[in-house]
Each structure stands twice: as C-alpha cells, then as structure tokens.
Amino acid sequence: MLKPFQLHRNYFVVALASAIVALVALQGLARSSPSPGSPTFYRDVLPILQQRCQVCHRDGGIAPMPLVTYEETKPWAQAIRDDVRSRKMPPWFADPRYGHFANDPSLTEQQVETISSWVDANAPAGGPGDAPPPVRWTNGWNIPEPDVVLPMSKPVAIPAQGDVEYTYEIVSTGFSEDKWVQMSEIQPSSRAHVHHAVVYIRPPESKWLRGAPVGIPFPASNLKDDKLRQDVHSTDSDMLLVYAPGSSPDRWPDGMAKFVPAQSDLVFQMHYTTNGRAATDQTRIGIVFAKSRPKQRVLSLQLANEHDTIPIPPAAENYRVEVHGTLPNDAALLSFFPHMHVRGKRFEYNIVHPDGSLETLLRVNYDFYWQLSYRLAEPRLLKAGTWLQAVAWYDNSRNNPHNPDPDSPVRWGDQTYNEMMVGFFDVAVPANVGKWQFFIRQPQLRK
C-alpha cells in the first residue's frame, strides 16, 4: 500500500507531466498556426508539391519519403526549403540559356519564396478546407492505367558484389494486330540495382537474336552460337523506351506514337550493378495505346562515340568527346536523353549550320544519378541534311567525387567504372515511314 505522501507525490508528478504535455501541445499549435499573411501548407505549399514533387515523393514513387500529407511533409520542412533554395530539388540540369522544355519541373522564384516563407514561419498547416483536390495517381505508375503490362518472366538474381554481365530477355507481346504506343513506362522491381534498361521492339521479320531463348533471362556468355553472342550488342531494331535513374516515362502528344507490329517481341536489355546487398529484379513495362492511328511515328535515334576518342587520360578534368551526323530526311525533333557514366560532366547537342556556326539546342550539367530526358516545349522541324553534333565532357580527376580511380585511363565499356557517350534523341516522321525507310538518304545528300 502507498503511503499518503507517496500518493500525493505521484499525483503531483502526473499533474506536472500533464501540464508539460499541454504546454508542448500549445506550443506546437502555435507553431502550426499561421501568422497573418504567412503561407500555409494546405493553401500555398501543397499545390506546389502536387505540381512539382509528388511525381516522385509519394507511395510507390522513387523518392525515399512521401510529401502528400501535412504530417508527412512537416518533418522535412527545413530540408525542403534548403533544397529548393539551392535548386537541388526538383532535379533539373539543363542550362536555362538554351532551349525551352515541356517537362522542366523547376520552381519559379515565387514558388521558392512561398516555401521558404512557410518554413520560416514554423510551417503552419492552415485550414484543410483550403487544400486542392488530391492528385489521383495510378497504382504506382506515372502514366494512366496501362492497357497492358509485360514483365520479365521471372526474377533475376543479382549478387552482392562483382560485375554483372548484361542480362537479356525476349518477351513475346502476343499482339495479334499492329499497335501504336502513346505512353510507356519501365518499372524495375529493384531500382537500386538497375544501372539502365532498354526495351527494344523486335518485329517478326527481324533476324536479331533468332535462336536465343524466348521467355528466359540470359547473358550473352550463355549463348552457344558465336554469331548470336556477337549479335547481342548490335541491333537495327527500334527502341520502345530507355530507363535510367531519374528518367521519366514516354508520353507522346496526341497524333504521335511508337509503332509495334503484330507478333513482335520486346527485348529487355538489363544492366545490373551490385551494391553490397544481394537482391532480385523483375522489371516490367506498362503500355498505353493510342486511341486512333496517329499521323506521325516516333523514332528513337542516337549519336554515339564508341571507341575512337576514349580512353580518357588519368587526371583529365575536362576531356572532350564529339560525334556528329547528318539527318537523312525531314523530321520533327522532339526530345533528348544524354547518357554517360560517373565521370560525365557536361553534355551538349548542337546544330552545325553551313557557315560553321553552332546553335546549341541543349546543354546539360550532367548528373549520373539523375539521368533525365529533356522534351522540347515545341517540336523543332529539321530539314534533311541538317548537321547534328553531340559533345560530351568528362572529369577523370580527383575533383570528381564519384570518380572510382582518377589515376587510370578510362575506356569505353558496359560497366559503370567504364565510360560511354550516347546522345539519344527522338524525332517524329510520317506514320508510314519506318526506321530504315527513314535512313534511305535523299540522293543529293549522299556522301
């Protein structure tokens, strides 16, 4: 039995604790109550998050934390303020002096000021009635509900350490008729292990990888036929979609789409990297079909320098690599997707005019961990014979914090510690023009 003093003391402790809790609650309420004229979460900040952030920061998104509700967002308020002030978030690396892009997520100065003022006012919630309607995301997809989802047949085992050879899988579409794809999205199940993924369209008449297993993941070294092993890395098939960390789905405007002939296969090319933790991955692609036959077909092309100016010397801070080519026929330029590895520093696409002058279409301060696509706000009509140039710069010095070995030359290769230089770009052509019809150069342009 408690003595009277003990009983009174316990009541005092409980009363004191209750008073402290109440005081803390009142302080918290004061912090969450807006001062006159200050921005609030529901009225001012949430619309910005919906427009610019929730595509990644939501359940099922690629970001590590959701920013959908006030309770989810408030603990990150100061980090959000710091990242938007420094322009670290939302990620965007195009030099604003060149080009205008439809998918530019950059915040306006007013939006940055709104977020900063909200945080400086202790991040008040405001009234939930001021909130805009919630964005209705589609079951983890960043495109509308796919008409069809085609996965790899089974999970691929990824070791904890070491290099992983490119993995391929031929997936039958089962399409009994021609299809036009207006939107598509690649979803790895283990994003932390996917360096990149490319999904190619293999039409029924293609001889590429005929004799390779269908519906079974395989590396080239598992193929018994020498010619098959050589053919793995070289194809004339069109790409349906490329995925890399930070990349976005394809969403072509009405009247444009990619073409998948009936009875085609999709060929998944998967580059896995290890990070000290074993895992499995079963990547899939979601597809949304065009509602009617489009007027224009989208083709993915590339300017690539594979061998002649790499290796990159040790300690080189600004090593330049260039590639160029002429457009074989008229086309509408739609978008860009530059690709390098961890020593990538800057990437640029240019038109070289007949007088030798350069017109820069895109300049990117490259970030390997956020490999973004850049979609022109308006298609750029290019005439046959237009000279396109892609230029890349690499930092193989100790100033590059991602450089695994600044004392060695860097050669072209598949692995992340090697380098690549690929300037992907998308064009629109008449719907009845296939990829290799497009490459039949006009006689006056032959060289």
C-alpha positions in Angstrom: 0.0 0.0 0.0 1.2 3.5 -0.8 1.8 5.9 2.0 -0.1 9.2 1.8 3.0 11.2 0.8 3.8 8.8 -2.0 0.2 9.1 -3.3 0.3 12.9 -3.2 3.8 12.9 -4.8 2.6 10.7 -7.7 -0.5 12.9 -8.2 1.9 15.9 -8.4 4.2 14.1 -10.9 1.2 13.2 -13.1 -0.2 16.7 -12.8 3.2 18.2 -13.7 3.6 15.8 -16.7 0.1 16.7 -17.9 0.9 20.4 -17.7 4.1 19.9 -19.7 2.2 17.9 -22.3 -0.4 20.6 -22.5 2.3 23.3 -22.8 4.1 21.4 -25.6 0.8 20.9 -27.4 0.0 24.6 -27.1 3.5 25.5 -28.4 3.0 23.0 -31.3 -0.4 24.6 -32.0 1.3 28.0 -32.0 3.9 26.8 -34.4 1.3 25.3 -36.7 -1.0 28.3 -36.6 -0.3 30.8 -39.3 0.5 34.4 -38.5 -1.4 36.9 -40.6 -0.3 36.9 -44.2 2.1 33.9 -43.9 1.8 31.0 -46.3 0.1 27.8 -45.1 0.6 24.2 -46.1 -2.9 23.5 -47.4 -3.5 26.7 -49.3 0.0 27.6 -50.6 2.6 24.8 -50.3 0.5 21.7 -51.2 -0.3 22.9 -54.7 3.4 23.3 -55.4 4.1 19.8 -54.1 1.4 18.3 -56.2 2.6 20.0 -59.4 6.4 19.6 -58.9 7.2 17.0 -56.2 4.7 14.2 -55.7 5.5 12.5 -59.0 8.5 11.1 -57.1 7.5 11.9 -53.4 4.5 9.5 -52.9 3.9 5.9 -52.1 5.3 3.9 -54.9 7.5 6.8 -56.2 11.2 6.7 -56.5 11.9 9.2 -53.7 12.6 8.0 -50.1 9.8 9.9 -48.4 6.2 10.9 -49.5 5.2 14.5 -49.4 1.5 14.1 -49.8 0.0 15.0 -46.3 0.9 17.7 -43.8 2.0 15.1 -41.3 4.4 13.5 -43.9 5.8 16.9 -45.1 6.3 18.9 -41.9 9.3 16.9 -40.5 11.2 17.6 -43.8 10.3 21.3 -44.0 13.8 22.7 -43.4 15.4 20.2 -45.8 12.8 21.1 -48.4 13.5 24.8 -48.0 17.2 24.3 -48.3 16.9 22.0 -51.4 14.6 24.3 -53.3 16.7 27.4 -52.4 19.8 25.7 -53.8 17.9 24.3 -56.8 18.9 20.8 -55.8 15.2 19.9 -56.0 13.3 19.3 -58.2 16.3 17.9 -60.1 16.8 19.6 -63.5 20.2 20.1 -65.1 19.5 22.0 -68.4 21.3 25.3 -68.8 18.5 27.8 -69.0 20.2 29.8 -71.7 19.4 27.1 -74.3 16.0 25.8 -75.2 12.6 25.6 -73.6 11.4 22.2 -72.3 7.9 21.0 -71.6 9.0 18.8 -68.7 11.0 21.4 -66.8 10.0 21.0 -63.2 12.0 24.0 -61.9 10.2 26.2 -59.4 9.6 29.8 -60.1 11.2 32.4 -57.8 7.8 33.0 -56.3 7.3 29.3 -55.5 10.7 29.1 -53.8 9.9 32.2 -51.8 6.5 30.7 -50.8 8.1 27.5 -49.5 10.9 29.5 -47.7 8.4 31.8 -46.0 6.3 28.9 -45.0 9.2 27.1 -43.3 10.5 30.4 -41.7 7.0 30.8 -40.2 7.4 27.3 -38.5 5.5 25.5 -41.2 1.9 26.3 -40.3 -0.8 23.8 -41.5 -3.6 26.3 -42.2 -7.1 25.0 -42.9 -7.6 21.6 -44.6 -10.5 23.1 -46.4 -8.1 25.2 -48.4 -6.4 22.1 -49.9 -6.7 21.4 -53.6 -8.2 18.1 -54.6 -5.7 15.2 -54.2 -3.9 14.0 -57.3 -5.1 10.6 -58.3 -2.0 8.5 -59.1 -2.4 5.2 -61.0 -1.3 2.3 -58.8 2.3 3.4 -58.6 2.5 4.3 -62.3 3.4 7.7 -63.6 1.2 7.1 -66.7 -2.5 6.3 -66.8 -3.6 2.8 -66.0 -1.6 0.7 -68.6 -3.6 -1.2 -71.3 -1.1 -4.0 -71.0 1.8 -4.8 -68.6 4.6 -7.0 -69.9 7.0 -8.3 -67.2 10.2 -10.3 -67.5 9.3 -13.9 -66.9 10.9 -14.4 -63.6 13.2 -12.6 -61.1 16.8 -12.3 -62.0 19.3 -13.0 -59.1 21.8 -10.2 -58.5 24.8 -10.9 -56.4 26.0 -8.7 -53.6 29.4 -7.9 -55.2 31.2 -8.0 -58.6 30.3 -7.1 -62.1 27.1 -8.4 -63.7 27.0 -9.1 -67.4 24.2 -7.5 -69.3 21.1 -9.6 -69.0 18.6 -10.0 -71.9 15.1 -11.4 -72.1 12.9 -11.8 -75.2 9.3 -11.3 -74.2 6.5 -12.1 -76.6 3.9 -9.3 -76.8 1.2 -11.6 -78.1 -0.2 -8.7 -80.2 -2.4 -10.2 -82.9 -2.6 -6.8 -84.6 -0.4 -3.7 -85.1 -0.2 -1.4 -82.0 0.6 2.3 -81.6 2.1 3.1 -78.2 1.4 6.6 -77.0 2.8 6.1 -73.4 5.1 3.6 -71.8 7.0 3.2 -68.5 9.7 0.8 -67.3 9.5 -0.2 -63.7 12.4 -2.2 -62.2 11.4 -4.0 -59.0 14.9 -3.3 -57.6 15.7 0.2 -58.7 18.9 0.3 -56.5 20.4 -2.4 -58.8 19.4 -1.2 -62.2 22.0 0.9 -64.0 19.8 1.1 -67.0 17.2 -0.8 -69.0 16.4 -0.6 -72.7 13.4 -2.3 -74.3 13.7 -2.9 -78.0 11.0 -3.7 -80.5 11.8 -6.9 -82.5 9.4 -7.1 -85.4 8.5 -10.6 -86.7 10.8 -10.3 -89.8 13.8 -9.3 -87.7 16.7 -11.8 -87.6 18.1 -10.3 -84.5 18.7 -12.9 -81.8 16.8 -15.6 -83.6 17.9 -18.8 -81.9 18.2 -17.2 -78.5 15.8 -18.5 -75.8 12.4 -16.7 -75.5 10.9 -16.0 -72.1 14.2 -16.9 -70.2 16.7 -14.2 -68.9 20.2 -14.8 -70.3 23.6 -13.2 -70.6 25.5 -13.3 -73.9 28.0 -15.7 -72.5 25.3 -18.3 -72.1 24.6 -18.4 -75.8 26.3 -21.3 -77.5 26.4 -19.8 -81.0 29.3 -17.4 -81.7 27.3 -15.3 -84.1 24.5 -14.9 -81.5 27.0 -13.7 -78.9 28.3 -11.1 -81.4 24.8 -10.0 -82.4 23.7 -9.3 -78.8 25.3 -5.9 -78.7 24.3 -4.8 -82.2 20.8 -4.3 -83.5 18.8 -2.4 -86.1 15.6 -2.6 -84.0 13.9 0.5 -82.8 13.8 1.3 -79.1 10.5 1.4 -77.3 11.9 3.1 -74.2 15.1 3.7 -72.2 15.2 3.7 -68.4 18.0 5.1 -66.2 17.9 6.5 -62.7 15.7 9.6 -62.6 14.3 9.1 -66.2 10.7 9.7 -66.9 8.1 7.7 -68.9 7.3 8.4 -72.5 4.2 10.5 -73.1 3.8 11.4 -76.7 1.3 14.1 -77.7 -1.9 13.2 -79.4 -1.2 12.3 -83.0 2.2 10.8 -82.2 3.1 7.3 -81.1 5.6 4.5 -81.4 4.8 1.5 -83.7 4.8 -2.1 -82.6 4.0 -4.5 -85.4 1.7 -7.5 -84.8 3.6 -10.6 -83.5 6.5 -8.5 -82.3 8.7 -9.4 -79.4 10.1 -7.0 -76.9 13.8 -7.5 -76.0 14.7 -6.3 -72.5 18.4 -5.3 -72.1 19.1 -5.0 -68.4 22.3 -3.7 -66.8 22.5 -4.6 -63.2 25.1 -3.2 -60.7 26.0 -4.6 -57.3 25.9 -2.6 -54.0 26.9 -5.0 -51.3 23.4 -6.4 -50.9 22.1 -9.4 -52.9 18.7 -8.9 -54.5 16.4 -10.0 -57.3 14.8 -7.9 -60.0 11.8 -8.5 -62.3 11.5 -5.4 -64.4 8.2 -4.8 -66.3 6.9 -2.3 -68.9 3.5 -0.7 -68.9 2.0 0.4 -72.2 -0.9 2.8 -73.1 -2.1 2.5 -76.6 -3.1 5.5 -78.8 -6.9 5.7 -79.2 -6.5 6.1 -83.0 -3.9 5.7 -85.7 -1.5 8.7 -85.3 -0.3 11.0 -88.1 3.3 10.7 -87.0 5.5 7.9 -85.9 8.2 8.5 -83.2 11.6 7.1 -83.8 14.5 7.0 -81.2 17.9 7.7 -82.8 21.3 8.2 -81.3 24.6 9.9 -81.8 27.3 7.7 -80.2 31.0 7.7 -80.0 32.1 4.2 -79.0 35.8 4.0 -79.4 37.9 6.5 -81.3 38.3 9.2 -78.6 38.3 7.1 -75.5 40.3 6.2 -73.3 40.1 9.3 -71.2 43.6 10.1 -69.7 44.2 10.0 -66.0 43.6 13.3 -64.1 41.9 14.9 -67.1 39.4 17.4 -65.7 37.6 18.5 -68.9 38.1 15.8 -71.6 36.1 16.4 -74.7 34.4 13.8 -76.9 32.5 14.7 -80.1 30.3 12.9 -82.6 28.2 14.2 -85.4 26.0 13.1 -88.3 23.5 14.5 -90.9 19.8 13.9 -90.8 18.8 11.7 -93.8 15.3 13.1 -94.2 13.0 15.8 -92.8 11.9 15.2 -89.2 10.5 17.0 -86.2 12.9 16.9 -83.3 11.1 16.1 -80.0 13.4 15.3 -77.1 16.9 14.4 -75.9 18.3 11.8 -73.5 22.1 12.1 -72.9 23.9 9.2 -71.4 27.4 8.9 -69.8 28.7 7.2 -66.7 30.2 8.6 -63.4 32.9 10.7 -65.0 30.3 12.5 -67.1 30.5 16.3 -66.6 28.6 18.1 -69.3 26.7 17.1 -72.5 25.6 19.3 -75.4 23.5 18.9 -78.6 24.1 21.4 -81.4 23.1 22.2 -84.9 26.1 23.0 -87.1 25.0 25.5 -89.7 26.5 25.6 -93.2 28.7 28.6 -92.3 30.2 26.5 -89.4 28.3 28.4 -86.6 26.8 26.4 -83.8 23.2 26.6 -82.5 23.0 24.9 -79.1 19.8 23.0 -78.5 20.5 21.6 -75.1 23.4 21.9 -72.6 23.3 19.7 -69.5 25.4 19.8 -66.4 25.4 16.0 -66.2 24.5 14.0 -63.1 24.8 10.2 -63.5 22.4 9.7 -60.6 19.6 11.8 -62.2 19.6 10.9 -65.9 16.7 13.0 -67.2 15.1 13.3 -70.6 14.5 16.8 -72.0 11.4 17.3 -74.1 11.2 20.4 -76.2 8.3 22.7 -75.5 7.6 22.8 -79.2 8.9 20.3 -81.8 11.7 21.7 -83.9 11.4 21.0 -87.6 14.7 19.9 -89.1 15.3 19.6 -92.9 17.1 16.6 -94.5 20.9 17.2 -94.4 20.8 19.1 -91.0 24.2 18.5 -89.3 23.7 17.4 -85.7 26.6 17.4 -83.2 26.8 15.9 -79.8 29.6 16.9 -77.4 30.5 15.4 -74.0 33.0 16.4 -71.4 34.4 14.1 -68.7 36.1 14.7 -65.4 38.6 12.0 -64.6 40.3 14.0 -61.9 40.3 13.8 -58.1 37.9 16.8 -58.1 35.1 14.4 -59.2 33.7 12.9 -56.0 32.2 10.0 -57.9 35.5 9.0 -59.7 36.5 5.5 -58.6 40.0 5.7 -60.0 41.4 9.1 -61.1 44.9 7.6 -61.6 44.0 5.3 -64.5 42.8 5.9 -68.1 39.1 5.2 -68.7 38.0 3.1 -71.6 34.6 2.6 -73.3 32.7 -0.3 -71.8 29.5 -1.5 -70.2 30.3 -1.2 -66.6 29.8 1.9 -64.5 33.6 2.3 -64.0 34.0 2.4 -67.8 32.6 5.2 -69.9 30.0 5.8 -72.6 29.0 8.6 -74.8 25.5 8.3 -76.3 23.2 11.2 -77.3 19.8 9.7 -77.7 17.2 11.9 -79.4 13.6 11.3 -80.6 12.1 12.5 -83.8 8.6 12.4 -85.4 8.2 11.3 -89.0 5.1 10.4 -91.1 3.3 7.4 -89.7 4.0 5.3 -92.8 7.8 5.8 -92.6 9.7 3.0 -90.7 13.1 3.4 -89.1 15.0 2.0 -92.0 12.9 3.8 -94.6 13.9 7.0 -92.8 17.5 6.1 -93.2 17.3 5.9 -97.0 19.1 9.2 -97.7 18.0 11.6 -100.4 20.3 11.3 -103.4 21.6 14.8 -103.2 22.6 14.2 -99.6 24.7 11.1 -100.2 28.3 11.4 -99.3 
